[in-house]
Each structure stands twice: as structure tokens, then as C-alpha cells.
Amino acid sequence: MQEKIIDDKIHEKMSLDNVFKIFNDNVFPMLNEEEKEYCRELQNFCLELHPKIDKSKDVYVLFPELGKFGYMQRINKWNDFTPYGMKKEILLGTHLSMLDPQLELARLASGILCGNPTFHYYQHGGKGDTIRKVQDELISGQKIGCIGITEPSRGSDAVNLTTICTKTEDGVIYNGEKVYTTNGPKADYFCAYAVHDEAHPRDTMVQAMIKREFGVKTDRLKINSVPRVHIAHTTFDNVKIPKEYILADDGLGYTRLFEGLVPERLGIMGSGIGICWAGLIYGIIYTNLREQFGKPVIRYQGVGYGLADLLTKCTAATSLALQAATIYDEKILFAEKSSKEAEKWVASISSQGKYYTAKLTHEICYEVQQHMGGISVTDNTKLDELTDVSKIEEVIGGARNIQLLLIKSQIQRFMRLF
């Protein structure tokens, strides 16, 4: 805090512990006993880590702390860390966003976007210890990962890639560029997609795990909103990748790409829910304690009614995220046989939920700043950081219009029902 202007009594109450108390009062009724206990464990971890966070340092120094407790991801079972599943991942992302939204942004890119494909590799019959070592290094937080899909000339078009993959006797060679690779400048591993034939991307897409020392070049992009997270322009110039690092070849990369997008979007919903609750709760605490014209600010209709509206939306978004995660767990992840009906529904709802939640993070943070006033744009509260991170999650995590395009496609498919 460069210059403290917030009242000491108010600042004392705007603690992470109090944020968790209000969160629990609103969300715990939606959870069972196992999930509540998991949240309590997460909260104890966050409260212990919170004093150790140095906002002048990059978030990556905190990855090993997450890894010690299996908190780099919780969709898949890794080592003996339980419980796990999509609902546990949603709750993990929510709590880490309330703790440190920039850390959560980088954690999701490394543990989920880059880490999740290593689990898919073995779930689909992959063999050998090479990818297992990569997985252990990523999920333990000892190494940093990122994903390479978006390209300079393609934006949200994840299918028609221009990065070319050429086969060799002992592996493949990548040539091309990726942009907005979160964690790129710091990454040890890049889970990146390319195609053998640019004219037939679906049939020739490749998914590979690439070590930085294979020759990957990264240049950091200047993104003011997240100064502690490094986001890159990544270049593959004749990067040779051994066979054992190929996760999926000859079109299977396309299947894995879209197999991963659903849990990734659900995970982003968890991150967004955390931003929503953090922004709203800090606003609730502040406006209850800050007095203007002789009474707490929240008693004025312009403030109190506005926060009531935001609380309603935040609760609804949380309920949607938890319900979507529950169905994903019960009917897809943990089911003996995955339900095709559930897969279609979750694919659709992940785009709807990601769109709505990301948009809501911006609305809540912006409106709460208006209700709190000038203090909320200083570093005396977390509101401005939450606002900045919400922009990155919405745009780089899958821009609004591409989500609406996917939702519109679902609407058009309704006509096939009759």
C-alpha cells in the first residue's frame, strides 16, 4: 500500500477472513458436508498464504505452495490428493480468486489449460513415463505451463490453425506463432496445437507438449491489467519435438482440443465466481461501515438497492456453476459410461456460463467501485485489481462474441428437434 487513506477501522474489517465468512453464509447452503469441509481447508490454506504474498513479485513464486497441497488443479486425481472433480475445481478457482486473482489466472493456465491434457493423454491409452514426469512437474508447481492455441491471424478460430507440423522419423517439427499465451515468458512447457495440412485442420491437427529448451521463443506482451502475470507472443521456428512428447496426432489433436475446452470453460467460471464474490463482499463491508451525511452509505437507495441487485446475480451465477459442475461430475467424469446427452448440455452451458460469469465480473466490479467511490480505484482495497483481472479472463479466456457464436449455434440446432 503506497499511501493509506482508508479508515483504520474499516480497513481492519475488510479482511480475507471476513470475506470468507460472508461467502460461507451465502454459498454453504448449496454444498454438502464434504464440500463444506473442502472449502474450510481451502480457506485455512488461503489465510495462511495471504500474508506471504508480495504484490511486487510475479505470482510464479507461489506455485510450489499450491502444489504442496494439490491446489494446482483438482479436476483429476493426482497423487493422493482428494477430493477431486469439476465441482472441487470450481470451488478451488473461486477461493484462489478471492485470495489473489492474478495468481488464479496463472494457476488455471498452468494447471488446467496445460496440465489437463496430460491426464487426457493417459486416459486415452497414452504410454511411457515422459508425460507423467511433465504432469508431476506441472501439478506440483515446480514447473510452469501454458497453452498455445490462439494465433495472430486467427483469434478465436481454434480450428483453422496456420502453425504447421511436419513429421520426421523420430518426432515432429513445429513452425508458426501463437499469441496471448498466458505464462509464456516464464513457461517450462507449452501444450501447443498445429496441423499437418492447413487445408484440412480437423483431420490433421496435432497436440504436443513442448519443452522450452526445444527452441521455443517468447516475447512478453505489455498488458497493464496483470503486471504479475506474464503473457507472450510465442514463436516456433523449426522446433523439433520427440515422439514421446506428442499427446495426439493425425487429427486426434482436434478431438483433444475440444475435449479440453469444456472443463477449461467451467474452470474459468470458478475463477470468475471468485472475482464476483470478492468484489461484492468488499463493497458490502465498506458501504456498511463508511458513513456519509450521518449514516452508513448502504442505507441510501442508490447504493443498497444496487448491491442487492448484484447479490442476486452473483448467487444465481454461483448456483449455475455448481449445478453444471455437478452434472459434469455425475454424468461424465465419474460415470461408468459418459452420457452423450449430458455432454451436449454441458458443452452448451459451459459457453453460456463462461459468457455470463465473465460479463458479471466486470459488472460487479465496476458497479461496486461506483458505490464505494474513490477509495476503490486506489490500492487501499482489492477492487481495482479485481476489475483488471476480470477483463483478462473475459477476453483472453475466450472472448464474449465467440461464446455468443457458440450459443447461437446451439439455438439453431433446436430446430432439429422437430
C-alpha positions, 0 to 999 in steps of 0.5 A: 500500500503506497499511501493509506487513506482508508479508515483504520477501522474499516480497513481492519474489517475488510479482511480475507477472513471476513470475506470468507465468512460472508461467502460461507453464509451465502454459498454453504447452503448449496454444498454438502458436508464434504464440500463444506469441509473442502472449502474450510481447508481451502480457506485455512490454506488461503489465510495462511498464504495471504500474508506471504504474498508480495504484490511486487513479485510475479505470482510464479513464486507461489506455485510450489505452495499450491502444489504442496497441497494439490491446489494446482488443479483438482479436476483429476486425481493426482497423487493422493490428493482428494477430493477431486472433480469439476465441482472441487475445481470450481470451488478451488478457482473461486477461493484462489480468486478471492485470495489473489486473482492474478495468481488464479489466472496463472494457476488455471493456465498452468494447471488446467489449460496445460496440465489437463491434457496430460491426464487426457493423454493417459486416459486415452491409452497414452504410454511411457513415463515422459508425460507423467514426469511433465504432469508431476512437474506441472501439478506440483508447481515446480514447473510452469505451463501454458497453452498455445492455441490462439494465433495472430491471424486467427483469434478465436478460430481454434480450428483453422490453425496456420502453425504447421507440423511436419513429421520426421522419423523420430518426432515432429517439427513445429513452425508458426506463432501463437499469441496471448499465451498466458505464462509464456515468458516464464513457461517450462512447457507449452501444450501447443496445437498445429496441423499437418495440412492447413487445408484440412485442420480437423483431420490433421491437427496435432497436440504436443507438449513442448519443452522450452529448451526445444527452441521455443521463443517468447516475447512478453506482451505489455498488458497493464491489467496483470503486471504479475502475470506474464503473457507472450507472443510465442514463436516456433521456428523449426522446433523439433519435438520427440515422439514421446512428447506428442499427446495426439496426432493425425487429427486426434489433436482436434478431438483433444482440443475440444475435449479440453475446452469444456472443463477449461470453460467451467474452470474459468467460471470458478475463477470468475465466481471468485472475482464476483464474490470478492468484489461484492463482499468488499463493497458490502463491508465498506458501504456498511461501515463508511458513513456519509451525511450521518449514516452508513452509505448502504442505507441510501437507495442508490447504493443498497438497492444496487448491491442487492441487485448484484447479490442476486446475480452473483448467487444465481451465477454461483448456483449455475456453476455448481449445478453444471459442475455437478452434472459434469461430475455425475454424468461424465467424469465419474460415470461408468459410461459418459452420457452423450446427452449430458455432454451436449448440455454441458458443452452448451452451458459451459459457453453460456456460463463462461459468457455470463460469469465473465460479463458479471465480473466486470459488472460487479466490479465496476458497479461496486467501485461506483458505490464505494467511490474513490477509495476503490480505484486506489490500492487501499482495497482489492477492487481495482485489481479485481476489475483488471483481472476480470477483463483478462479472463473475459477476453483472453479466456475466450472472448464474449462474441465467440461464446455468443457464436457458440450459443447461437449455434446451439439455438439453431440446432433446436430446430432439429428437434422437430 
